[in-house]
């Protein structure tokens, strides 16, 4: 089994990276292979609505998106994190989401386990609406959506931070992200029985 974690932040070592890695560490502690992907250093281009992917099964745009989509297809679980940008995901993450349309052909992400993490500048800084966007993405791909596990049991990992590194001191953000990783591992193990 393998779980990938994707940070949709434009900062390569920001708070979203920290919390996605925290969730992946919890997955790895359960004996499951993990891989971290940052969109910060990737060449990403927006969907142009050409419908080539619908007709041929592949996207005509040449950039780093195809490689990421391939890793998503190969994974059993996917954790996606984003900082809150005006109540939603970053442009980088939205481009990846839009370009994943090719994976709806045959529902190639069906029954993979997905979990979300969001980081806002305040405790009520848009994390839930950002997580909802990520959950919608998972649901539209026919994935299994989980939140963080008990004792927190909410929508997913929710961090507070502005400057890179702020989340190192965010007990709730660290706990909910770890609990998300544990829940993903738990569900994957149940599915494999």
C-alpha positions as YAML, in Angstrom:
chain: A
units: angstrom
residues:
- id: 1
  name: UNK
  ca: [0.00, 0.00, 0.00]
- id: 2
  name: UNK
  ca: [1.07, 3.55, -0.66]
- id: 3
  name: UNK
  ca: [-0.20, 7.00, 0.32]
- id: 4
  name: UNK
  ca: [0.93, 10.17, -1.40]
- id: 5
  name: UNK
  ca: [0.71, 13.61, 0.14]
- id: 6
  name: UNK
  ca: [0.38, 16.66, -2.09]
- id: 7
  name: UNK
  ca: [1.05, 20.19, -0.85]
- id: 8
  name: UNK
  ca: [-0.74, 22.75, -2.99]
- id: 9
  name: UNK
  ca: [1.20, 25.63, -1.48]
- id: 10
  name: UNK
  ca: [3.41, 27.88, -3.62]
- id: 11
  name: UNK
  ca: [5.87, 27.82, -0.69]
- id: 12
  name: UNK
  ca: [8.08, 24.73, -0.85]
- id: 13
  name: UNK
  ca: [8.66, 24.58, 2.93]
- id: 14
  name: UNK
  ca: [5.61, 26.34, 4.34]
- id: 15
  name: UNK
  ca: [3.00, 25.34, 6.89]
- id: 16
  name: UNK
  ca: [1.02, 23.18, 4.46]
- id: 17
  name: UNK
  ca: [4.12, 21.13, 3.71]
- id: 18
  name: UNK
  ca: [4.73, 20.73, 7.44]
- id: 19
  name: UNK
  ca: [1.21, 19.42, 8.12]
- id: 20
  name: UNK
  ca: [1.03, 17.16, 5.05]
- id: 21
  name: UNK
  ca: [4.35, 15.64, 6.12]
- id: 22
  name: UNK
  ca: [2.97, 15.22, 9.66]
- id: 23
  name: UNK
  ca: [0.01, 13.26, 8.27]
- id: 24
  name: UNK
  ca: [2.34, 11.15, 6.10]
- id: 25
  name: UNK
  ca: [4.52, 10.40, 9.14]
- id: 26
  name: UNK
  ca: [1.45, 9.01, 10.93]
- id: 27
  name: UNK
  ca: [0.70, 6.85, 7.86]
- id: 28
  name: UNK
  ca: [4.30, 5.60, 7.73]
- id: 29
  name: UNK
  ca: [4.17, 4.66, 11.42]
- id: 30
  name: UNK
  ca: [1.41, 2.21, 10.43]
- id: 31
  name: UNK
  ca: [3.79, 0.47, 8.02]
- id: 32
  name: UNK
  ca: [2.45, 2.04, 4.83]
- id: 33
  name: UNK
  ca: [4.75, 3.50, 2.17]
- id: 34
  name: UNK
  ca: [4.46, 7.27, 1.63]
- id: 35
  name: UNK
  ca: [5.60, 9.88, -0.84]
- id: 36
  name: UNK
  ca: [5.47, 13.68, -0.58]
- id: 37
  name: UNK
  ca: [4.85, 15.94, -3.59]
- id: 38
  name: UNK
  ca: [5.09, 19.72, -3.49]
- id: 39
  name: UNK
  ca: [3.43, 21.72, -6.26]
- id: 40
  name: UNK
  ca: [5.70, 24.68, -5.44]
- id: 41
  name: UNK
  ca: [8.46, 23.57, -7.79]
- id: 42
  name: UNK
  ca: [6.26, 22.09, -10.51]
- id: 43
  name: UNK
  ca: [5.38, 23.47, -13.92]
- id: 44
  name: UNK
  ca: [1.59, 23.58, -13.91]
- id: 45
  name: UNK
  ca: [-0.69, 24.99, -16.56]
- id: 46
  name: UNK
  ca: [-4.46, 25.51, -16.46]
- id: 47
  name: UNK
  ca: [-6.99, 23.38, -18.27]
- id: 48
  name: UNK
  ca: [-7.95, 25.04, -21.56]
- id: 49
  name: UNK
  ca: [-11.22, 23.16, -21.99]
- id: 50
  name: UNK
  ca: [-10.21, 21.58, -25.29]
- id: 51
  name: UNK
  ca: [-11.81, 18.18, -24.43]
- id: 52
  name: UNK
  ca: [-8.87, 16.27, -25.95]
- id: 53
  name: UNK
  ca: [-8.59, 14.28, -22.69]
- id: 54
  name: UNK
  ca: [-12.24, 13.22, -22.96]
- id: 55
  name: UNK
  ca: [-11.76, 12.05, -26.54]
- id: 56
  name: UNK
  ca: [-8.29, 10.46, -26.30]
- id: 57
  name: UNK
  ca: [-7.66, 9.72, -22.62]
- id: 58
  name: UNK
  ca: [-4.62, 11.98, -22.44]
- id: 59
  name: UNK
  ca: [-3.99, 15.69, -22.00]
- id: 60
  name: UNK
  ca: [-2.31, 17.63, -24.77]
- id: 61
  name: UNK
  ca: [-0.62, 20.07, -22.36]
- id: 62
  name: UNK
  ca: [2.99, 19.15, -21.64]
- id: 63
  name: UNK
  ca: [4.09, 19.98, -18.08]
- id: 64
  name: UNK
  ca: [4.50, 18.23, -14.70]
- id: 65
  name: UNK
  ca: [0.80, 17.41, -14.23]
- id: 66
  name: UNK
  ca: [0.92, 14.05, -16.06]
- id: 67
  name: UNK
  ca: [3.60, 12.73, -13.69]
- id: 68
  name: UNK
  ca: [1.56, 13.75, -10.63]
- id: 69
  name: UNK
  ca: [-1.63, 12.22, -12.04]
- id: 70
  name: UNK
  ca: [0.27, 8.98, -12.66]
- id: 71
  name: UNK
  ca: [1.36, 8.91, -9.00]
- id: 72
  name: UNK
  ca: [-2.24, 9.55, -7.94]
- id: 73
  name: UNK
  ca: [-3.40, 6.58, -10.04]
- id: 74
  name: UNK
  ca: [-0.79, 4.31, -8.47]
- id: 75
  name: UNK
  ca: [-1.53, 5.35, -4.86]
- id: 76
  name: UNK
  ca: [-4.03, 3.69, -2.53]
- id: 77
  name: UNK
  ca: [-4.53, 6.89, -0.56]
- id: 78
  name: UNK
  ca: [-4.13, 10.58, -1.29]
- id: 79
  name: UNK
  ca: [-3.71, 13.43, 1.19]
- id: 80
  name: UNK
  ca: [-4.09, 16.89, -0.30]
- id: 81
  name: UNK
  ca: [-3.22, 20.05, 1.59]
- id: 82
  name: UNK
  ca: [-3.65, 23.70, 0.71]
- id: 83
  name: UNK
  ca: [-3.25, 27.05, 2.37]
- id: 84
  name: UNK
  ca: [-6.48, 29.05, 2.39]
- id: 85
  name: UNK
  ca: [-6.62, 31.56, -0.47]
- id: 86
  name: UNK
  ca: [-9.80, 33.63, -0.28]
- id: 87
  name: UNK
  ca: [-11.71, 30.76, 1.31]
- id: 88
  name: UNK
  ca: [-10.48, 28.08, -1.09]
- id: 89
  name: UNK
  ca: [-7.53, 26.21, -2.55]
- id: 90
  name: UNK
  ca: [-4.52, 27.79, -4.25]
- id: 91
  name: UNK
  ca: [-4.32, 28.34, -7.99]
- id: 92
  name: UNK
  ca: [-1.61, 25.67, -8.16]
- id: 93
  name: UNK
  ca: [-3.86, 23.05, -6.60]
- id: 94
  name: UNK
  ca: [-6.89, 24.12, -8.62]
- id: 95
  name: UNK
  ca: [-4.89, 23.62, -11.83]
- id: 96
  name: UNK
  ca: [-4.03, 20.06, -10.78]
- id: 97
  name: UNK
  ca: [-7.65, 19.39, -9.86]
- id: 98
  name: UNK
  ca: [-8.97, 20.72, -13.16]
- id: 99
  name: UNK
  ca: [-6.38, 18.83, -15.17]
- id: 100
  name: UNK
  ca: [-7.31, 15.56, -13.40]
- id: 101
  name: UNK
  ca: [-10.40, 15.41, -15.60]
- id: 102
  name: UNK
  ca: [-8.58, 12.79, -17.67]
- id: 103
  name: UNK
  ca: [-8.71, 10.45, -14.64]
- id: 104
  name: UNK
  ca: [-12.51, 10.54, -14.64]
- id: 105
  name: UNK
  ca: [-12.38, 8.49, -17.82]
- id: 106
  name: UNK
  ca: [-13.02, 5.05, -16.30]
- id: 107
  name: UNK
  ca: [-12.91, 6.61, -12.79]
- id: 108
  name: UNK
  ca: [-9.25, 5.79, -12.25]
- id: 109
  name: UNK
  ca: [-9.26, 7.17, -8.67]
- id: 110
  name: UNK
  ca: [-12.37, 5.24, -7.64]
- id: 111
  name: UNK
  ca: [-12.25, 3.82, -4.09]
- id: 112
  name: UNK
  ca: [-8.91, 5.41, -3.23]
- id: 113
  name: UNK
  ca: [-8.96, 6.94, 0.25]
- id: 114
  name: UNK
  ca: [-8.67, 10.72, 0.37]
- id: 115
  name: UNK
  ca: [-8.07, 13.18, 3.18]
- id: 116
  name: UNK
  ca: [-7.68, 16.96, 3.26]
- id: 117
  name: UNK
  ca: [-5.59, 19.48, 5.18]
- id: 118
  name: UNK
  ca: [-5.98, 23.28, 5.12]
- id: 119
  name: UNK
  ca: [-3.97, 26.06, 6.74]
- id: 120
  name: UNK
  ca: [-5.45, 29.49, 7.44]
- id: 121
  name: UNK
  ca: [-4.09, 32.63, 9.04]
- id: 122
  name: UNK
  ca: [-6.61, 32.32, 11.91]
- id: 123
  name: UNK
  ca: [-8.34, 29.38, 13.61]
- id: 124
  name: UNK
  ca: [-11.52, 30.18, 11.67]
- id: 125
  name: UNK
  ca: [-9.69, 31.35, 8.58]
- id: 126
  name: UNK
  ca: [-11.46, 29.41, 5.83]
- id: 127
  name: UNK
  ca: [-10.04, 25.95, 6.56]
- id: 128
  name: UNK
  ca: [-13.43, 24.22, 6.36]
- id: 129
  name: UNK
  ca: [-14.39, 25.78, 3.02]
- id: 130
  name: UNK
  ca: [-10.98, 24.89, 1.61]
- id: 131
  name: UNK
  ca: [-11.29, 21.32, 2.88]
- id: 132
  name: UNK
  ca: [-14.77, 21.18, 1.36]
- id: 133
  name: UNK
  ca: [-13.28, 22.02, -2.06]
- id: 134
  name: UNK
  ca: [-10.79, 19.17, -1.68]
- id: 135
  name: UNK
  ca: [-13.53, 16.79, -0.49]
- id: 136
  name: UNK
  ca: [-15.65, 17.75, -3.52]
- id: 137
  name: UNK
  ca: [-12.71, 16.88, -5.75]
- id: 138
  name: UNK
  ca: [-12.41, 13.46, -4.09]
- id: 139
  name: UNK
  ca: [-16.15, 12.80, -4.33]
- id: 140
  name: UNK
  ca: [-16.29, 13.74, -8.02]
- id: 141
  name: UNK
  ca: [-13.57, 11.13, -8.60]
- id: 142
  name: UNK
  ca: [-15.61, 8.50, -6.68]
- id: 143
  name: UNK
  ca: [-13.04, 8.32, -3.90]
- id: 144
  name: UNK
  ca: [-13.62, 7.42, -0.25]
- id: 145
  name: UNK
  ca: [-13.40, 10.60, 1.84]
- id: 146
  name: UNK
  ca: [-12.25, 10.50, 5.45]
- id: 147
  name: UNK
  ca: [-11.68, 13.15, 8.10]
- id: 148
  name: UNK
  ca: [-9.32, 13.11, 11.02]
- id: 149
  name: UNK
  ca: [-9.77, 10.29, 13.51]
- id: 150
  name: UNK
  ca: [-10.80, 10.36, 17.13]
- id: 151
  name: UNK
  ca: [-10.36, 12.08, 19.47]
- id: 152
  name: UNK
  ca: [-10.54, 15.13, 17.17]
- id: 153
  name: UNK
  ca: [-12.82, 13.69, 14.42]
- id: 154
  name: UNK
  ca: [-13.52, 16.66, 12.16]
- id: 155
  name: UNK
  ca: [-13.18, 17.37, 8.43]
- id: 156
  name: UNK
  ca: [-9.42, 16.82, 8.30]
- id: 157
  name: UNK
  ca: [-6.23, 18.58, 9.31]
- id: 158
  name: UNK
  ca: [-6.77, 22.23, 10.17]
- id: 159
  name: UNK
  ca: [-3.75, 24.38, 10.83]
- id: 160
  name: UNK
  ca: [-3.18, 28.01, 11.74]
- id: 161
  name: UNK
  ca: [-0.13, 29.82, 10.45]
- id: 162
  name: UNK
  ca: [1.06, 32.80, 8.49]
- id: 163
  name: UNK
  ca: [4.84, 32.77, 8.36]
- id: 164
  name: UNK
  ca: [6.54, 29.49, 7.36]
- id: 165
  name: UNK
  ca: [7.03, 27.34, 10.45]
- id: 166
  name: UNK
  ca: [4.14, 28.78, 12.48]
- id: 167
  name: UNK
  ca: [2.38, 25.39, 12.45]
- id: 168
  name: UNK
  ca: [5.23, 23.83, 14.43]
- id: 169
  name: UNK
  ca: [3.57, 25.44, 17.45]
- id: 170
  name: UNK
  ca: [-0.03, 24.74, 16.41]
- id: 171
  name: UNK
  ca: [-1.01, 21.82, 18.63]
- id: 172
  name: UNK
  ca: [-4.47, 21.46, 17.04]
- id: 173
  name: UNK
  ca: [-3.10, 21.58, 13.49]
- id: 174
  name: UNK
  ca: [-0.46, 18.96, 14.25]
- id: 175
  name: UNK
  ca: [-2.95, 16.72, 16.09]
- id: 176
  name: UNK
  ca: [-5.67, 16.86, 13.43]
- id: 177
  name: UNK
  ca: [-3.14, 16.23, 10.64]
- id: 178
  name: UNK
  ca: [-1.67, 13.22, 12.48]
- id: 179
  name: UNK
  ca: [-5.16, 11.92, 13.19]
- id: 180
  name: UNK
  ca: [-6.02, 12.27, 9.50]
- id: 181
  name: UNK
  ca: [-2.99, 10.15, 8.60]
- id: 182
  name: UNK
  ca: [-4.00, 7.53, 11.19]
- id: 183
  name: UNK
  ca: [-7.56, 7.40, 9.84]
- id: 184
  name: UNK
  ca: [-6.36, 6.94, 6.26]
- id: 185
  name: UNK
  ca: [-4.09, 4.08, 7.37]
- id: 186
  name: UNK
  ca: [-6.93, 2.52, 9.38]
- id: 187
  name: UNK
  ca: [-9.35, 2.60, 6.44]
- id: 188
  name: UNK
  ca: [-6.75, 1.25, 4.01]
- id: 189
  name: UNK
  ca: [-5.99, -1.66, 6.33]
- id: 190
  name: UNK
  ca: [-9.71, -2.42, 6.70]
- id: 191
  name: UNK
  ca: [-10.12, -2.36, 2.92]
- id: 192
  name: UNK
  ca: [-7.22, -4.79, 2.44]
- id: 193
  name: UNK
  ca: [-8.70, -7.41, 4.81]
...
